[in-house]
Amino acid sequence: MKKACTKFYIVSITVLLFVLNSCGKKGPLKLDPEVTPGKIVEMKIIQEGDDLRFSWKFPAYLKDNKTNFNISSLKKAFIYYSDKPLSINLR
């Protein structure tokens, strides 16, 4: 009787491990690409004394052209330095 219970437990644990191991998807995670704002539509640079004031308009939609851009969801804005001059129409 004791041998039968031991074999039953071993078989049960082995089957349970195979079942649990085979659940779910295999392979690397495939994350959806992050949807970010598109290019800046209009940019202005105004000099006030020794200071420069940058202002711009964000596009109405994100890069997927489906999702409306909500300014309150914006967490960061990066301004990169470039050695090349910017081609901006100053008015």
C-alpha positions as CSV (number, residue, x, y, z in Angstrom):
1,M,0.0,0.0,0.0
2,K,2.8,2.4,0.9
3,K,4.6,1.7,-2.4
4,A,1.4,2.4,-4.3
5,C,0.9,5.8,-2.6
6,T,4.5,6.8,-3.2
7,K,4.2,5.9,-6.9
8,F,0.9,7.8,-7.1
9,Y,2.5,10.9,-5.6
10,I,5.6,10.7,-7.9
11,V,3.4,10.2,-11.0
12,S,1.0,13.0,-9.8
13,I,3.8,15.5,-9.2
14,T,5.5,14.6,-12.6
15,V,2.2,15.1,-14.5
16,L,1.6,18.4,-12.6
17,L,5.0,19.7,-13.5
18,F,4.5,18.8,-17.2
19,V,1.1,20.5,-17.2
20,L,2.3,23.7,-15.5
21,N,5.4,23.8,-17.6
22,S,3.5,23.7,-20.9
23,C,1.1,26.6,-20.0
24,G,1.5,30.0,-21.5
25,K,3.3,31.4,-24.6
26,K,6.9,30.6,-25.2
27,G,9.5,32.9,-26.5
28,P,10.4,36.6,-26.0
29,L,7.9,39.1,-24.9
30,K,6.4,41.2,-27.8
31,L,5.5,44.6,-26.4
32,D,3.4,47.1,-28.3
33,P,5.5,50.0,-29.5
34,E,5.2,53.2,-27.5
35,V,2.9,55.7,-29.1
36,T,4.6,59.1,-28.9
37,P,3.8,62.6,-30.2
38,G,4.7,63.3,-33.8
39,K,6.9,66.1,-35.1
40,I,6.4,69.7,-33.9
41,V,4.0,71.6,-36.1
42,E,5.1,75.2,-35.6
43,M,8.0,76.5,-33.5
44,K,8.8,80.1,-32.5
45,I,11.9,81.5,-30.9
46,I,11.7,84.9,-29.3
47,Q,14.6,86.8,-27.8
48,E,13.8,88.7,-24.6
49,G,16.9,90.5,-23.5
50,D,19.6,87.9,-23.0
51,D,17.0,85.1,-22.9
52,L,15.4,83.0,-25.6
53,R,11.8,81.8,-25.3
54,F,10.9,78.7,-27.3
55,S,7.2,78.0,-28.0
56,W,5.7,75.3,-30.3
57,K,2.5,73.6,-31.1
58,F,2.1,69.8,-30.7
59,P,0.3,67.8,-33.4
60,A,-3.3,67.0,-32.8
61,Y,-2.7,63.2,-33.0
62,L,0.1,60.9,-31.8
63,K,2.3,59.0,-34.3
64,D,-0.3,56.3,-34.8
65,N,-2.6,59.0,-36.3
66,K,-5.5,57.5,-34.3
67,T,-5.0,58.7,-30.7
68,N,-5.7,62.3,-29.9
69,F,-2.7,64.1,-28.2
70,N,-3.5,65.1,-24.7
71,I,-1.1,67.7,-23.3
72,S,-1.8,66.6,-19.7
73,S,-0.4,63.2,-20.5
74,L,3.0,64.7,-21.5
75,K,5.6,63.9,-18.9
76,K,8.9,65.1,-20.5
77,A,10.1,67.2,-23.4
78,F,13.6,67.0,-24.6
79,I,15.5,69.8,-26.4
80,Y,18.6,68.5,-28.1
81,Y,21.7,70.6,-28.8
82,S,23.0,70.5,-32.4
83,D,26.2,71.9,-34.0
84,K,24.2,72.5,-37.2
85,P,22.1,75.6,-37.5
86,L,18.4,75.1,-37.2
87,S,16.3,76.0,-40.2
88,I,13.4,77.8,-38.6
89,N,11.4,80.5,-40.2
90,L,11.6,83.5,-37.8
91,R,9.0,86.1,-38.2
